[in-house]
Structure formats: C-alpha cells, structure tokens
C-alpha cells in the first residue's frame, strides 16, 4: 500500500510543511520520486521517529519549566506536610518573544490553605492552569490570555482581564471574580461567578447550584488591563447564561441570579499603582440600591452609638466585645473550613459571620444594653 503526498496550507507559525520534510528524508526502499508515493509502513516508522512532544504544552512545562518561588502566606507547616507545598511553574523562560500568545503557560497546582497574590510580566499574555487548589485565596491581577480552573474546592480566585476564556471544570464551592470575554463551566457545584463579560456565560453539562452575580470589585490597573485585552464594560451579559446540556429542569434549576441583598463589595487588600478607583461601569440598579440601604443602616447605627451616651470606658470596650461575641457566634454556627483560613474568611466572607447586616446590628444592640 502506498501513500500519496499533497501539499497543504500551514496556519501556525510553529508548524513546518509536511511535504518538504518528507521529501528530504529517506523513505526508501519502495518510494517513488516520480509519483511521490511510498509504503505506509515507512511513513509510520518515520512519524514515530520524528514526532516530539509539544515544547510549549502542559507536559513540557511540568517536566522542564521553571519553578516559580512566589511568596505564599498562611501556609500551614509541620513535619508531616512539609513536602506538600503548592507547585507553580512556567515555560516563559524558553518561549520565543514573538510567539508568547497561546504558548506561554503558568501552572498552579495543589495550593492549599494559602493566599497567593501576584501581578507581574510573567502572567501577562499567559495561559493560566489552576489545578487542585483548596481552601485558598488566589489573586492573579494581570492581563492574561486564558484561564482554566480544574478540580478546585473552597477557593476564591480573583483574576485580572482575561482576553479569551475562563473555563471552570469539576470545581466545588469556588468563587471566581473576573473580567473576561467568555465564561464557561462544566461539572461544577455550588460555585459563584462575579463576572463582567460581553458574551453569555456557557453552562455545560454536569453543573449544579451555580450562582451568577455582577462584577463587584476593582484594582488600580484594571482599566489598563482591559484596554490591553480589548475588553470594555459594555455590553455585560453576566445575568443571561446560555445552558447547553440535558440537565436543566424547570423544577430544579441549575443556576440562579444572586439576590441583591446578598451582594457585598469585594475589597482587594493590596496596594498597586494605577488609575482605576471604582467598579468599572456600574452595578445594576437593584444591587446599587441594596448597597445604599446597607450604607444608610451603617450611618444610622453610628449615629445611634454616638448618641447613646456611652462613657469612654464603655466605648473602648464596645468594639472588642462586639468582635469577640461575633467570633463566638461564627465558631458555633459556621465551623472553620481549615486551619490558616480564619483571618481571610472574616475579611472576605461577611455572610459567614452573620446572614444579613441586620443580624450584626441586633447583636451589637444587645451588647450596648449589656454595657
């Protein structure tokens, strides 16, 4: 059996046309230069001896990439877990400068009970792979090419501007905060997505109890990164997911839109240089009104405390008593999810401490009467 070779177009800069490669090799005996044919077994043997692993693939990045020593805070260390550190690696050191997009990869795996915060040139135009991260807070605040989040649990992931796709696969209780061109999710449960996206989020098969909410945070370089990736604040279709799959049933909806009263602004606790000082675009009217109502309640509470006539000693004891009481309530009703996470959870998840702002007010009012 003989194979006929015909030229074909090459659309990738990394590809070499197949026909000239074969013509330059010795496929004899049995090859014919006139008809450009040769035995199929010779071709199979030639392919087996010449095909190599993709030098810019995930496997190559894991085996020969450079290990990144990013600082990790909140790491729990002892003699039994000393070897179980998060692994972060990249192939950025050997990707040609003119072929970075689509080839530069940053892999983050097995980050557990830690906080990772980074904004650097290593992340710019890179494809991020976040794999098996648990009970962690991950801030990757750069303009990136794409993001893949797989098999993560109980983790908050804050991303910068993502030029193409954020794909979430087989995750549980993961919160994703991102500006991206497209969001897709499959096989995930109890995940929350705060996104700004010009396309409808794709809900694939295998999902359960997803929540979509508006983008509710900012960092100083956000608008600069959005401009670099070609993203804008309008249109924003975060609340119009497109479901593709057989799992959707009216009596058991797979996804839902977050109730406005459950939205709290998310503060990124890091200092950066930049011009962005607020949420890009604006929140929907219902969510903006809910936040204004909470602000009014805070002002009313501050006024009530100011006019309550507390002595200086009572005023000094009031904040510490309030915090200790709320902490006891939190430990009683919402046990810690893992060691090393207490401080981070108390900052970013106020709903873990009290179901609504009114609950906090009632607790503090009782403490005031006790004082």
N, C-alpha and C positions, 0 to 999 in steps of 0.2 A: 504494500500500500504506500502511495506517495502523497506528499503534501505540496500544494501549490501556494507560493508566497505572493501576496499582492501588497503594494504599499498602502498605508493607512495614515490619516492625519494624526498629528500629535498635539494635544491641547495643553499639556502640562510641561512646565519648564524643566522638570526633573526627569522626564521621560526621554529616552533615546529611541529613534525609529527602529522598529524591529527588523525590517528587511535588510538595511545596511549591516546590522550586527551579524545576522546570519550569513550574509554573503561573504563577510570577512573571516568566517570560521570554516574549519574543515569538517564537512559533514559526509565526506566520502568514507567507505565506498557506497555506491548506489546513487549519488547525487548527480544531477544533470544541470549544467550551467545554461544550456540552451533553453530547456523548458522550465528551468527554475524549480525543479522538484527534487525530493529526496525522501527516503523511507521515514515513516512516522516514528520508528523506534530511535532513529538517530536524532530526531528533533526532541523527543522526550529526554534522551540522555543529555543533550546539550542544555536544555532548560534546567534539568536537575543540577548540573554542574555550574551553572552561571547565575541562577536566581539567588538573590541575597535578601536578607531582612531589610525592611524599610528603615533607613538610617534615621528618619525623623518620626518613627512610630512610638507607641507607648512602650513596647517591649524594649526597644533600643534605649529609650530614656531611662527605664528602670535599671537596665544592666550596665549602661555606660554613661549615664547622665551624671551631672554634678550634684552632690548633696548640698542642700541649702541649710545653713545654720541660722534660721530665723529665730529670734527670741520668742519663747513660749512662756506665758505667765499662767500661774495657777496649777502648775504641774504637780501631781501627787507622786512623790518618790519614796520608795523603800527598797529593801533588798530583793523583794520578790518581783517588783515591777520596774526595776532599773533598766531592763532591756526592752521594755515596751514603750518606746517613745514614738511620737509622730514622725513620719517619714515625709520629707519634702524634697523633691528633686526636679531638675530641669535639664533640657538639652540646649539651652540658649547659648552655651559657650561654643558649640560647633555648628549652629545653623548659619548659613550664609546670610549676610545683611540684606541682600536683595530678595531673599526667599523666606522672610520671617513669618509673614501672614500665612496661617494654615499649617506651618511646620514647627513653630516654637511651642513647646509644651511645658507646663508646670503641673506636677502631680503632687497631691497632698493626700496622704493615706494614714489611717489609724491615729488621728489626733484625738485624744481622749481627755476630757476634763481639763481643757486648756483654753486659753484665749490667744488667738493669732491675729495680729494686725499688721498690714503691710500695704505700702503704696510705693512702687519702685519701677524702674525701667525694665526689670526682669519680667514684670507682669504685663507690660504694655504689648498689645497685639498678640498675646499668648493665648493658647487654648488651655483652659484650666480643667483638671480632672480631680474632683474632690471625692474620696472613696473611703467608706467605713469610718467616718468621724462621729464620735459620740459625746454627748454632754459638753459641747464646746461652743465657743463664740468665735466666729471667723469673719474678719474684716479684710477684704481684698479690694482696696479703693483705687483702682486704676482702670484705664480704658483697655479692655481685653477683647479678644476675638470671639471666643465662645466659652461656655461653662457646662460641664457635665457633673452632676451630683448623684452619686450612687451609693445605696445601702448605708445611709447615714441615719442616725437616730438622736432625737432630743438635742438638736443643734440649731443655732441661729447663724445664718450666713448672710452677710451684708456685702453686696457687690457694687462695683462702680458701674460705668456704662459698658454694656455688652453689645458688641457690634452685630452679632448674629443671633444665636440661640442659647437659651438656658434650658437644659433638659434635666428633669428630676426623675430618677428611676429607683423604685424599691426603697423608698425612704419612709420613716415613721416619725411623726411629731417634729418635723423640720420646718423652720420659718425661713423663708427666702425673701430678701429685700433687694430689689434690683431695678435698674432701668435697662431694658433690653428690647431688641427688635422682635423677638418671638420667645414665648414661654411654652414649654410642653412638659407634661408629666404622665407617668405610667407606673402602675403597680405601687402607688404610694397611699399612705393612710394618715389621717389627722394632720395634714400639712397646711400651712398658711402661707399665702403668697401676697406680698405687698409689692406690686409691680407697676411700672409705667411702661406701656408697650403700645406701639401703633397697630399691632395685629391682635386678633382674637387669640387668647390662650388656648392651646390644644390640650384637651383632656382625653388621653388614650385609655385603653382598657386596663382593668385591674386596680383602679383607684377607689378610695372610699373616704368619705367625710373630709373633703377638701374645703378650704375657705379662701376666698379671694377678697382682697382689700386694697384700697388706694395706697400709692406710694406716700410714705409719711415721715421721711427723714431727708437729710441733706448733709453734704460735707463741702468744704470750701472750693474744691476743684471739680465739682460735679458738672457744672455747665461747660467747663473747658473740655472735659472728657466726653460729654455728649456731642459737642461740636466735632471732636476728633473722630467719633464713630458715626457721624451723620444722623444722630437721633435728635428728635425735638419733643417738646412737651405736648404737642397736639398733632394728630388725634391720640387719645388714650382709651384703649378698649379693654382695660383690665376687668371690667364688670360684665363682659359679654363672652364667656368661654364657649368654645366650639367643641362639642363632645363627639368623639369618634370611637364607637365600640358598642358591644351588645349589653353592657352592664347597666345602662341608665334605665330607671323605672320611676314613674311619677310618684309612687308612694314611698320610695326610698331614694331620694335624690343623692347623687354622688357629691355634688358641690353646692356651696351656698355662698352668699354675699355677707360679709361681716356687718353686724348691726352697728350703726353709728355710735351708740353709747359704749361699745366695747373698744373703740379706737383710742389709742393714746399715742402721742407723738414719740418717735424713737430718737433718742439723742445719741450721737456717735461721740464717745468720750475721748477724742484725740484731737490735738491741735495740728492744724495744717494751714499752709498759706494758700489763699485763693479769694475769689470774688463772690462766690455763692454764699448768701447769708440766710436763705429761707428755702422752703419747699418749692421745687421747680413747678411752674404752672400754678395750680391751686387745687385745694381739696374740693370734692363735691359739696354742694350746699348743705346737705343733711349732716355730713361729717363736720363741716366747719361750724355749724350751729351747735352740734353736740360738744365740741371743744370749747366754744364760747360759754356754754352753760356751765361747764366744769370750771372755767376761769372765774365766772361770777360766783360760784359756790366757794372757791378758794378765797376770793376777796371778801365775801360775806363772813367766812369763818375767821379770817384775820381781823376783821372789824369786831366780831363778837369777842375774840380773845382780848383785843386791845381795850374794849370797853367793859371787860368782866371785873376789873378791879383787882387783879391778882397782884400779890406782893412780889418783890424782886426774887425772893427765895422760891416762891411758887412758880414764877415764870421760868427760873433756871431749871427747876425740877420737871417742868411740864414736858419739854421735848424728849428728855431721856426716859421718863415714864411712858410716854406715848410710844416711843420706838420699842422699848422692851416688851410692852403689852402686845403690840402688833406682831413682834417676833414670836412671842409665845403662841399667839393665835395661828400664825403661819406654820409653826412646827407641829401644832396639834392637828390642823386640818389639811395641810399640804406638806407632807414629809419631804425632806431633801431628796433630790433626784440623784445626787452623787457628791462625793467629797470634793471640796475645792470649788463648788459652784454657788455657795451661799451668797457671796457678795454680788456676783454678776446677776443672779436671778433677782435679787432685791432691787437692783437698779433698773433692769430692762423688762421685768415682768410684774408690774404692779397688780395685775389680776391674780397673781399667785398669793398676794398678801390679803387682798380684800376683793370681793366680787365687783363692787362698784365704789365710786368715790363716797357715796352716802354712808357706806359701812364704816369707812375710816372716820368720817365726821361723827358718827354715833359713838364710836369707841373713844375718840378724843373728848367728846362732850361728857361721857361718863367719868373720864379721868379728871376733867375740870371740876366736876361736882365732888369727886373724892378728895381733891386737893383742898 
